[in-house]
Amino acid sequence: MSKLLKAVEKAKKNRSLHEQKGWTDTGDSQSEFLLKSEEAGAEKKATANQSESGGGPIITAADIARDKGETEAVMDASESAAAEEVECKLPSSFFKDDVELDNETLAKNRILTAESSRNFTDIYNLLRTQIFHRTKKKRHNALMVTSAMPGEGKSITATNLAISIARELDQFALLVDTDMRKPSLHNYLGIEMTKGLSDHLMQNIPVHELFIKPGIDKLTFLPAGAPIRGSTEILGSPKLQELIVEMKQRYPDRYVIFDCPDLLHAPDALVFSTYVDGIIFVVEAGKTSREHVLKALNLLEGRNVIGLVLNKAHRENLEG
């Protein structure tokens, strides 16, 4: 914690020196993941974009009838039951991408693409690796990303983390926009949003009909839907709690990344923090004050803050 606060103070002093340089993905600036234990950074892992292939359903007969006619009847019944189960369980959208993302739009919005620089990609690969180290053994796969104030880069961090996780071998990611007041993830991805999570909560639309496969292998996106009033009450509803449990437990090899509102302007994120396994707290270097950081972290007392991301940080802010 002391390391983070020192970095925040030093970043504010150095901010004016970098204002004209901007924040690019050329390696001039970076995000640093600062852990509560201040342990040494984890080793970077090489990743490969691979598609996971799966086989069809396996049909077995526990008891084999001695009579040939009985055996055929058993197999016919088993095959029929399996076919019916497949037909009713899987939506057609499961097998195809719903949209095709534009790489130029993604790069402009500072979202990872296949053409992103190695330095920019490695930042989020390192973040992913450190999160894996602190969550996998405990099977903590539902994580929210928040910040003290708006505009600190939490939505970009959440999106790029989900993309990086999906690139990992045998790992899947579900990115969920839970900012019901001001949804933004669809804009960063360049997707036109028509429906989303709010439609499930308010109009009982099945959630699987709202999922979007954005053309990134093993990544699924659930937009927030139209902004709604009374978002705090909606986020505190039993229906949402049940949905989060379902998301957590259905696929143990899938991380669910929730992009939540900031902590100091509305109670939404604080309410939501009681449902997830862990919290990633984003701080913008040179912008967020020490007072705001401490106030936000005090609100999260007793919650599992697994780490803090110092966003838009230059290395000199972390030295000394």
C-alpha positions in Angstrom: 0.0 0.0 0.0 2.8 2.4 0.9 4.4 1.7 -2.5 1.2 2.6 -4.3 0.7 5.9 -2.4 4.3 6.9 -3.0 3.9 6.2 -6.7 0.6 8.2 -6.8 2.3 11.3 -5.2 5.4 11.1 -7.5 3.2 10.6 -10.5 1.3 13.8 -9.8 4.6 15.7 -9.7 5.8 14.2 -13.0 2.4 14.5 -14.8 3.1 17.8 -16.5 6.3 16.5 -18.0 4.4 13.9 -20.0 1.1 15.7 -20.9 2.2 16.3 -24.5 3.5 12.8 -25.0 0.0 11.1 -24.6 -0.6 7.6 -23.7 0.4 5.2 -26.5 1.1 1.5 -26.9 4.7 2.0 -28.0 6.2 1.2 -24.6 6.7 4.8 -23.4 4.2 4.2 -20.6 2.8 1.2 -18.8 0.4 -0.1 -16.3 1.9 -1.6 -13.2 0.2 -4.2 -11.0 1.0 -3.4 -7.3 0.1 -6.2 -4.9 -0.8 -5.8 -1.3 2.0 -8.1 -0.3 4.5 -6.1 -2.5 5.9 -9.4 -3.7 8.3 -9.6 -6.6 6.5 -9.5 -10.0 5.6 -12.8 -11.6 7.5 -14.1 -14.6 6.0 -13.2 -18.0 4.4 -16.1 -19.8 4.5 -16.7 -23.6 1.0 -17.1 -24.9 -0.4 -18.5 -28.1 -3.8 -17.9 -29.7 -5.3 -21.4 -30.0 -8.8 -22.5 -30.5 -10.1 -25.2 -28.2 -11.8 -28.1 -30.0 -14.4 -30.2 -28.3 -15.9 -33.6 -29.2 -19.5 -34.5 -29.4 -21.5 -36.1 -26.6 -20.5 -39.6 -25.5 -23.4 -42.1 -25.3 -22.9 -45.1 -23.0 -25.2 -47.9 -21.9 -24.7 -49.0 -18.3 -26.6 -52.3 -18.6 -26.2 -54.2 -21.9 -29.2 -56.4 -22.7 -28.5 -59.9 -23.6 -31.0 -60.0 -26.3 -30.0 -58.2 -29.5 -33.4 -56.6 -29.9 -33.3 -55.2 -26.4 -29.8 -53.8 -27.0 -30.9 -51.9 -30.1 -33.8 -50.4 -28.3 -31.6 -49.2 -25.5 -29.2 -47.5 -27.9 -32.0 -45.9 -29.9 -33.5 -44.4 -26.8 -30.1 -43.2 -25.6 -29.3 -41.5 -28.9 -32.7 -39.9 -29.0 -32.4 -38.5 -25.5 -28.9 -37.1 -26.2 -30.1 -35.4 -29.4 -32.9 -33.7 -27.6 -30.6 -32.5 -24.9 -28.2 -30.9 -27.4 -31.0 -29.3 -29.3 -32.5 -27.5 -26.2 -29.3 -26.6 -24.4 -27.1 -24.8 -27.0 -28.3 -21.5 -28.6 -27.4 -21.2 -32.3 -25.2 -18.2 -31.6 -22.8 -20.5 -29.7 -21.3 -21.8 -33.0 -20.6 -18.5 -34.7 -19.3 -14.9 -34.1 -22.0 -12.3 -33.8 -19.9 -9.3 -34.9 -16.5 -8.6 -36.5 -14.4 -6.1 -34.6 -12.5 -3.4 -36.4 -8.8 -3.4 -35.5 -8.4 0.3 -36.2 -11.2 1.2 -33.8 -9.8 -1.1 -31.2 -6.3 0.3 -31.5 -7.6 3.9 -31.4 -9.5 3.0 -28.1 -6.3 1.3 -26.7 -7.8 -2.2 -26.8 -5.5 -5.2 -27.5 -5.4 -6.5 -31.1 -3.2 -9.1 -32.8 -1.1 -6.2 -34.1 -0.5 -4.5 -30.7 3.1 -3.9 -29.8 4.9 -6.5 -27.8 5.4 -4.0 -24.9 1.7 -3.1 -24.8 0.7 -6.8 -25.0 3.1 -7.9 -22.3 1.7 -5.4 -19.8 -1.6 -7.2 -19.8 0.0 -10.6 -20.0 1.9 -9.9 -16.8 -1.3 -8.6 -15.2 -3.1 -11.8 -16.2 -0.3 -14.0 -14.9 -0.2 -12.3 -11.5 -4.0 -12.6 -11.2 -3.8 -16.3 -12.1 -1.3 -16.8 -9.3 -3.7 -15.3 -6.7 -7.0 -16.8 -7.8 -6.7 -20.2 -9.5 -5.8 -22.3 -6.5 -8.8 -20.7 -4.6 -11.0 -21.1 -7.7 -11.8 -17.4 -7.6 -13.0 -16.7 -11.1 -15.4 -13.8 -10.7 -13.5 -10.5 -10.6 -14.7 -6.9 -10.7 -12.7 -3.9 -11.9 -13.3 -0.5 -10.4 -11.6 2.7 -9.5 -12.0 5.7 -7.1 -13.0 8.2 -9.7 -14.3 8.1 -13.3 -11.9 8.2 -16.2 -9.0 6.3 -14.6 -8.9 3.5 -17.2 -10.9 0.8 -15.5 -13.0 -0.1 -18.5 -9.9 -0.4 -20.7 -8.2 -2.5 -18.1 -11.2 -4.8 -17.7 -11.5 -5.3 -21.5 -7.8 -5.9 -22.1 -7.6 -8.2 -19.1 -10.5 -10.3 -20.5 -8.9 -10.5 -23.9 -5.5 -11.5 -22.4 -7.2 -14.2 -20.4 -9.0 -15.6 -23.5 -5.7 -15.8 -25.3 -4.4 -18.2 -22.6 -4.4 -21.9 -23.6 -7.5 -23.7 -22.2 -8.9 -20.5 -20.6 -12.1 -18.7 -21.4 -13.3 -15.2 -20.5 -16.7 -13.6 -20.1 -16.6 -9.8 -20.1 -19.7 -8.1 -18.4 -20.6 -4.4 -18.4 -22.3 -3.8 -15.1 -22.1 0.0 -15.3 -25.9 0.6 -15.5 -25.5 4.3 -15.2 -23.1 4.9 -18.0 -22.3 1.8 -20.1 -19.1 2.1 -22.2 -17.6 -1.2 -23.0 -19.5 -1.6 -26.3 -18.1 1.8 -27.4 -14.5 0.6 -26.7 -15.2 -2.5 -28.8 -16.9 -0.6 -31.5 -20.2 -2.6 -31.1 -23.7 -1.2 -31.6 -25.6 -2.2 -28.5 -29.3 -3.0 -28.7 -29.9 -5.1 -25.6 -28.0 -6.3 -22.6 -27.9 -7.2 -18.9 -30.6 -4.7 -18.0 -33.0 -6.4 -20.4 -32.5 -9.7 -18.6 -33.0 -8.1 -15.1 -36.0 -5.9 -16.1 -37.7 -7.9 -18.9 -36.7 -11.5 -18.2 -34.9 -12.0 -21.5 -32.8 -15.2 -21.2 -29.2 -14.1 -20.7 -27.8 -16.5 -23.3 -29.8 -14.5 -25.9 -27.9 -11.4 -24.9 -24.4 -12.8 -25.1 -22.2 -11.4 -28.0 -19.3 -13.4 -29.5 -17.1 -10.5 -30.7 -14.8 -12.5 -33.0 -12.1 -13.0 -30.3 -11.6 -16.7 -29.7 -12.9 -17.9 -26.3 -14.2 -14.4 -25.3 -17.9 -13.7 -24.7 -19.3 -10.2 -24.1 -22.4 -9.3 -22.2 -23.3 -5.5 -22.7 -25.0 -3.5 -20.0 -28.1 -2.6 -22.1 -29.8 0.7 -21.9 -29.0 2.9 -18.8 -31.6 2.6 -16.1 -32.6 4.6 -13.1 -32.4 2.9 -9.7 -29.3 1.0 -10.8 -28.3 0.4 -7.1 -31.5 -1.4 -6.4 -31.2 -3.5 -9.5 -27.6 -4.5 -8.7 -28.7 -5.5 -5.2 -31.5 -7.7 -6.5 -31.6 -11.5 -5.7 -32.0 -12.1 -9.5 -28.6 -10.6 -10.2 -27.0 -12.4 -7.3 -28.3 -15.7 -8.7 -27.0 -14.9 -12.2 -23.5 -14.2 -10.9 -23.5 -17.5 -9.0 -24.6 -19.2 -12.3 -21.8 -17.4 -14.2 -19.2 -18.5 -11.6 -20.1 -22.1 -11.3 -21.2 -23.2 -14.8 -17.8 -23.2 -16.3 -14.8 -23.5 -13.9 -12.3 -22.7 -16.6 -13.9 -19.3 -17.4 -13.0 -16.0 -15.7 -15.9 -13.6 -15.4 -14.6 -10.0 -15.5 -17.1 -7.3 -14.4 -16.6 -3.7 -15.4 -18.1 -1.7 -12.5 -18.7 2.0 -11.8 -16.3 4.0 -9.8 -16.6 3.9 -6.0 -16.8 7.5 -4.9 -19.8 8.8 -7.1 -22.4 6.0 -6.5 -22.9 3.0 -4.2 -23.3 0.6 -7.2 -19.8 -0.8 -7.1 -19.8 -1.1 -3.3 -23.0 -3.2 -3.5 -21.6 -5.3 -6.3 -18.4 -6.0 -4.5 -20.1 -8.4 -2.1 -20.9 -10.8 -4.9 -17.5 -11.3 -6.5 -14.4 -13.4 -5.5 -12.0 -10.5 -5.9 -11.5 -6.8 -6.8 -9.0 -5.1 -9.1 -8.6 -1.5 -8.2 -7.4 0.9 -10.9 -5.5 4.2 -10.1 -4.5 6.7 -12.8 -1.0 7.9 -12.2 -0.7 11.6 -11.9 -4.4 12.2 -11.6 -5.9 10.3 -8.6 -5.2 12.0 -5.3 -3.9 10.1 -2.2 -7.1 11.1 -0.4 -9.3 9.6 -3.0 -7.3 6.3 -3.1 -7.5 6.0 0.7 -11.2 6.8 0.8 -12.1 4.3 -1.8 -10.0 1.5 -0.3 -11.5 2.2 3.1 -14.9 1.5 1.5 -13.6 -1.8 0.4 -12.4 -2.8 3.8 -13.1 -6.5 4.4 -13.4 -7.2 0.7 -10.8 -9.2 -1.2 -8.8 -6.6 -3.1 -6.4 -8.8 -5.0 -4.3 -6.0 -6.4 -4.1 -2.5 -7.6 -3.3 -1.3 -11.2 -1.3 1.9 -11.5 -2.5 3.0 -14.9 -0.6 5.3 -17.3 2.5 5.0 -15.1 6.0 5.9 -16.2 8.8 3.9 -14.7 10.3 6.9 -12.9 7.1 7.2 -10.8 7.8 3.7 -9.4 11.5 4.4 -8.5 12.8 5.7 -5.2 
